[in-house]
Amino acid sequence: EIRLLKIHPGAWSDPIQYDIEIVSLAKRHVYSALSYVWGTTPESYEIYVGGVGHAVKPNLYTALRRIRAHTKDDISTLWVDALCIDQSNTRERNHQVALVGEIYSKCVQCFIWL
């Protein structure tokens, strides 16, 4: 199983909000994946996942903001490693990292943000 983010629509200046959905990789799901540079800048922007605030790095924030601004109905679900994998749980992180190749190969499109 993996987590996917469901994008909430919003204007450019609105807070970035997502809901989280747990899905099985064994079943077909329509989602996009985001590949981006994490960078070394500290987390300084806040987004909301399931109504809970999460601090994210500037590069991820700008990527999510741009994706939301150009989201169409067929691109409403997104996989993002920093948000879909519990980074504080080493066991889960190691398990999910082993699935990354499959996660990317099953997405309908991949956004690249440098």
Backbone torsions as a table, in degrees:
resi	resn	phi	psi	omega
1	GLU	NA	150.2	175.5
2	ILE	-135.2	165.0	174.3
3	ARG	-99.8	142.5	173.7
4	LEU	-125.5	150.8	178.9
5	LEU	-102.9	131.6	175.5
6	LYS	-100.4	118.5	-175.7
7	ILE	-72.7	131.9	169.4
8	HIS	-88.1	132.6	176.5
9	PRO	-65.3	158.1	178.4
10	GLY	-178.2	159.8	175.5
11	ALA	-73.0	165.7	-177.2
12	TRP	-51.5	-43.0	-174.5
13	SER	-88.4	-5.0	179.2
14	ASP	-70.2	152.2	174.3
15	PRO	-58.2	146.9	178.3
16	ILE	-83.0	123.5	-177.0
17	GLN	-131.7	139.1	177.8
18	TYR	-136.3	155.0	166.0
19	ASP	-109.0	157.0	-178.2
20	ILE	-109.5	141.8	179.6
21	GLU	-132.5	133.9	176.2
22	ILE	-98.2	127.4	-177.5
23	VAL	-132.4	160.6	176.3
24	SER	-92.4	133.9	176.1
25	LEU	-70.8	-15.8	179.4
26	ALA	-71.4	-19.6	179.1
27	LYS	-104.7	156.4	-179.4
28	ARG	-79.6	124.8	176.6
29	HIS	-130.0	144.0	177.8
30	VAL	-95.1	112.2	178.9
31	TYR	-152.3	159.1	173.4
32	SER	-107.5	158.1	176.7
33	ALA	-118.9	152.0	178.5
34	LEU	-116.6	123.2	172.8
35	SER	-110.8	128.0	-174.2
36	TYR	-153.0	166.3	176.9
37	VAL	-87.5	122.7	-180.0
38	TRP	-65.2	-44.9	-178.7
39	GLY	77.4	174.0	-177.2
40	THR	-109.3	-4.5	178.1
41	THR	-64.4	138.8	179.3
42	PRO	-63.8	157.7	175.6
43	GLU	-63.2	122.9	-177.3
44	SER	-139.8	3.4	178.1
45	TYR	-121.1	148.9	-178.9
46	GLU	-115.5	134.4	170.8
47	ILE	-123.6	170.3	-177.4
48	TYR	-123.1	124.9	177.2
49	VAL	-118.6	114.7	-176.8
50	GLY	61.8	30.3	179.3
51	GLY	82.8	-2.4	-178.5
52	VAL	-103.1	130.7	179.7
53	GLY	-71.1	137.6	176.7
54	HIS	-131.6	128.5	175.6
55	ALA	-78.1	131.7	178.9
56	VAL	-130.3	159.6	179.2
57	LYS	-73.4	155.4	-177.2
58	PRO	-54.9	-39.9	-177.5
59	ASN	-64.3	-41.5	177.4
60	LEU	-67.2	-43.0	180.0
61	TYR	-58.6	-47.5	-178.6
62	THR	-67.0	-36.4	177.4
63	ALA	-63.6	-47.7	-179.5
64	LEU	-63.2	-39.5	179.5
65	ARG	-63.5	-44.7	179.7
66	ARG	-66.7	-42.6	178.8
67	ILE	-61.4	-45.9	179.3
68	ARG	-60.4	-39.7	-178.2
69	ALA	-63.5	-26.6	-177.3
70	HIS	-113.5	16.0	-177.5
71	THR	-74.1	134.2	172.9
72	LYS	-110.4	172.5	-178.5
73	ASP	-57.1	-32.4	-177.2
74	ASP	-83.9	-0.4	179.5
75	ILE	-127.6	55.2	-175.2
76	SER	-102.7	-3.9	-177.6
77	THR	-124.4	136.4	-171.0
78	LEU	-138.1	141.2	171.1
79	TRP	-108.3	126.7	179.1
80	VAL	-133.9	120.0	-173.6
81	ASP	-54.6	-44.7	-176.0
82	ALA	-65.5	-23.9	-177.4
83	LEU	-106.3	-28.8	-176.4
84	CYS	-91.3	-12.8	176.1
85	ILE	-114.2	131.3	176.7
86	ASP	-71.2	99.6	-175.3
87	GLN	-67.8	-18.4	-179.6
88	SER	-87.6	-7.7	-178.0
89	ASN	-107.7	100.6	-175.0
90	THR	-58.6	-40.9	-178.8
91	ARG	-63.8	-48.0	178.6
92	GLU	-64.5	-44.4	-178.3
93	ARG	-57.9	-46.1	179.7
94	ASN	-62.6	-41.3	178.8
95	HIS	-64.3	-46.5	-177.8
96	GLN	-67.9	-38.0	178.6
97	VAL	-60.2	-35.2	177.4
98	ALA	-65.3	-20.2	-179.4
99	LEU	-94.3	-4.4	-172.6
100	VAL	-57.2	-42.1	178.2
101	GLY	-58.8	-44.1	178.1
102	GLU	-67.6	-39.7	179.3
103	ILE	-60.2	-47.9	-180.0
104	TYR	-68.7	-36.0	-178.4
105	SER	-71.3	-21.4	-178.5
106	LYS	-98.1	-6.3	179.5
107	CYS	-75.1	154.3	179.9
108	VAL	-78.9	-25.3	174.0
109	GLN	-159.3	158.2	178.8
110	CYS	-124.0	126.2	173.3
111	PHE	-87.7	135.7	176.6
112	ILE	-114.0	125.7	-178.9
113	TRP	-128.9	115.0	-179.0
114	LEU	-109.3	NA	NA
